[in-house]
Amino acid sequence: MNTKDLANSLKALFDELIDGAPKTGAYMLNRGDPGLLKSLDRLSAADASKIHGDGSSIAAHVDHLTYGLSLMNRWAAGANPFKGANWAAAWERTTVSEAEWAERRNALRQEAANWSKALGTPRDVSDIELNGMIGSIGHLAYHIGRRNRTVLAFLTYGRFSHWPGRRTGVRGGYSRSVRSIWLLNRGAGIDGWVGSEQSQDGPV
């Protein structure tokens, strides 16, 4: 099949996650939310290097995303980079200096720009390849959710941890810690990918 009827939509959804949502309308984020790159630019290298509840850091998640997008870009250029791919390496690089943190963010920015262009370029694909293209958007959204929970917990409690809130005994209510993070989310302008439950699995 050819992606000509999907290309513009795929690119628009990916770009919104990376660069932020317009104030006049959005599909993946809340209107006006800044997106992943601007959110990462707000963090220092020390903050990005903090180890949190799943055993990794924001710096490691950024490295993981960059590596994944680099594989997709190599695939889009005609290569088959997935055999022998080393997904584990990124999770071992958890700490960064300020210079390394800037370099890591720039690398993500470049790979994201290249993949955005690839998503917007019509191409013939198999069912599996199309699933991979669509899945790259969902996977990015997942990591934004994981990182926002981590960032907001750090801003509230001064440390990285699992999602700290718990349901209260009041029907439909949440603990004060959950509400404080939700309010911080809105005030900081960080997008709305904040769930009420913390996933207990490791890095993905």
N, C-alpha and C positions, 0 to 999 in steps of 0.2 A: 504494500500500500504506500501511498505518498502522503506526506504530512502537510501538503499545501493548505488544506482546510483547517488545520490545527495549529500551524506554525505561529501565527500572530497571538493566539490565546496562550500557548505554551510560554512564549517569550514574555508576555505581559504578566502572567502569574509569577514567573521566576523573578523578573525585574522588580516586582512589588516587594517580594521578600528581601531581596538584596538591597535595593535603593530606597525603599519606603513607599508608602501609599499616598496618593493625592488627597487633598482635603475635600474634593468634590465627589469622591466615591472610591471604593476599594473592594477587593474580592478575597484576599487572604488575611489582611491585617485590618486594624481599625483605621478609619480615615485620618490621615495626617501622621500616622506612626512613621518613625524614621527608617525602619528597616535594619538589616543585620549590620552592614558596614558602619553606619553612623553610630549604632549602639556600641560596637566594638571600639570605635575611636574614643569613646568616653572612658575606657578602662585603662589603667596604668599596667605596666608589665607585671608589677607585683600582684595586682588584683587578678590578672589573667593567669598567673602562675599558681594561685591558691588551689590546693587539692580539696575537693568536696566529696560529697557522700558516695558518688559512684566510682571514686578512686582516680578520677582524671581531673583535668583543669580546663578552663576555657581555652587556653593556648593549645592544648592537645586537641580539643574539638575543632578549632580553626584549622589546625594541621590536617586533621582527618577530612574535613570538608574540602580543603584545597587539593588534597591527594585524589579524592573521589572525582572532583571536577576535572582534574588533569587527565584522569583516565577517560572520562567522557569526551574531552576535547581531542584526545588522541584517537579515540574511536571515530569521532566525527571527521577526522582527517584521513581515515581509511585504514588505521592500524587495528590490531586486535590486542589491546593492552591488558586484558583481564586475566589471562592465564599467567599464573605466577605473581599476581599482584600481592604486595605485602601490606595488608591492611593493619597489621599489628604495630608497625613501626611508629605511626603517629602517636599512639597512646603512650609510648615510652618517652616522648619529648614533651614533658609537662611544664617545664619552667623556661622562661625567656628573660633576657635583658631588655631594656628599653629599645635598643637598636634591633634586636631580634624580633621583638613584638611588632615594631613598625614594618620590618621586612615580611613577617608572617601575614600581617594584614594586607600589605601590598600584593603579596602573592595570591591571596584569596581574591582580592579585587580584580587582578588580571585574569585569573582562571574563570571567575564568574562572568566577566565581560566577554571572554571568548565563548563560553558556553551559552550565554544569552544570544550571541550572534548565531551560534549553531542551531539553537532551538528555533530561531526565527527564519532559518533557511530551509525551504521545502526540500525533502529528500525521500527516496524510496527506502522503506524499512520493513523488517519482518514484525510479527506480533511481539516477539520477545524484545526486539530493539525499541519498539514504541513503548512497551511497558517500562523499559529502562529510562527512557526520556521523561515519561510522566512521573516515574518513581523518583527521579532526581529532584523534582520540585517538592514532592511530599517528604522526602528525606531531609531536605533543607529546612522545611517547616518544622519537622520533628526536632532538629538540633536548635532551632531558634527557641522552641518551647523549653527545651532542657536548659539552655543557657539563660533564658530570662528568669526561670525559677531560681537558678543559682545566683544570678546577679541581684535579684530582689531580696533573696534571703541574706546575702552578704550586706546589702545596704541597710537592712533592718536590724540584723543581729551582730554585725561586725565579723561574721565568719561564714564560710561556705558550709552548707549542710544539705541533707535531704529536705525536701519540701516540709516545712515545720508545722503546718496547720493540721488540725484534726476536726472532724465533724463534732458538733456539740450535740447535746441531747434535745435541743430545740428543733422541731421539724423545719427542714429547709434552711437551717442556720449553719454558720461556720464559726470557728473560734476567732477570738480577737486577733490572733496572729495572722490568720488567713486574711481577715479584713484589712489589717494594716498593710500587708503586702499588696493587696488589690488596690488600695488607695495610693500607695507609693507607685505602683504601676501606672496609674492614671496620671499622677502628678509629674512623673519623670518623662512621660511621653513615650515610654517603651511599649511596643505592640502588645496586643492582648493574648498572646500565646501562653497563658498561665492557667494551668489546670488545677483542679481541687484535690487531686490525688498525686502522690509521688510514685513514679514507676520504680520498682525495686530491682530491675534488671541492670546489668552493667552497661558500659558504653556500647553504642551501636554505630 
